[in-house]
Amino acid sequence: MSAETPVCQLLERQSTDYRGWLWVAPPRDRWLEEEGGRLLSADRAALSAWRERGGEASSPFAADELAPEGVMLFWPKAHAQGEWWLLWLCSRLAPGTPLHVVGENQGGIKRVLKVLAALGLGCRKVDSARRCSLFASRLDRVDIDPNAAWTTFEAEGLALVSHPGVFGHGKLDDGTRLLLAQLDSCLPRQGAVLDMGCGDGILAAWLSRRGLSITAVDVNGFAVEATRRTLAANDLAGEVCHSDVYAGLAAQRFAAIVSNPPFHQERALDYGPAGRLIAGAPERLEPGGQLILVANAFLPYPDLLERAFGGFEILADDRRYRVYRAVKRRGSS
């Protein structure tokens, strides 16, 4: 099978035998999955797909001891997250392990030369094609702790723990702020609430502080870890799950689901997760339960809400964002 993504098309033409290598934060590509090796990713959907094909896959927050023949790091959109991956790999793997770094030119891969030089790691360019570049180096110990990437900031009277690549990193998103302003008037005073796409944990912590029983979910392992740290930093309770929408959740129903769902996959628009969130919500809600979400005003969610619930209302609209509420009719199964 031929590679599907530009970065993998560049790798496909290399003479290096990548069997036995560790693939770090790659895109979804069937060619890559068939090459073998082990996956290291914070993306729950990627981990599940790799395991379903019989491959070994780990999250950096639950990784076993690793001793690969080499490492291929796919440079992420969030530059600071790429730096974290480099620091994590240098701290966990044997010095001298071959390291290749690949990425799209418009995604900032050419900055890797300066990053590696700043860490004292040598680097050479191996190849470029398909508007992508491939660099080679070797891992070594560095004097920077990868945990230094975690930061804390204050919002809504809460200490929020954040990490590069987590939605709203280091600040409260305007859409989330608009959503929070509506919740007091429409949420129940008790019961189980699901925070879908928990990010840095602002919604989960705000809801838990209010006395609700919280389950927080995100496909991004960095967000899951950030939410766990945010709840702990505020001495709040809540269950946090690494799940692709509802896929990893137990069969539980909720009084409410709240969300600021993502609509980007790297630079491309992707309504898939939000579509699955809305379509699956009635099954996950108690009768009379409600889905409350905020979204950019231009996104086509009204049709999805109408189809799933038979109706909805707009709680707030500031022209940039809208807060929607849809209620599961009583008597529905």
Buried (B, 14 or more C-beta within 10 A) or exposed (E): EEBEBBBBBBBBEEEBEBEEBBBBBBBBBBBBBEBBBBBBBBBBBBBBBBEEEEBBBBBBEEEEEBEBEBBBBBBBBBBEBBBBBBBBBBBBBEEEBBBBBBBBEEBBBBBBBEBBEEBEBEBEEBBBEBEBBBBBBBBBEBEBEBEEBBBEBEBBEBBBBBBBBBBBBEEBBEBBBBBBEBBEEBBBEEBBBBBBBBBBBBBBBBBBBBEBBBBBBBBBBBBBBBBBBBBBBBEBEBBBBBBBBBBEBEEEEBBBBBBBBBBEBEEEEEBEBBBBBBBBBBEBBBEEBBBBBBBEEEBEBBEBBEEBBEEBEEBBEEEEBBBBBBBBEEEBE
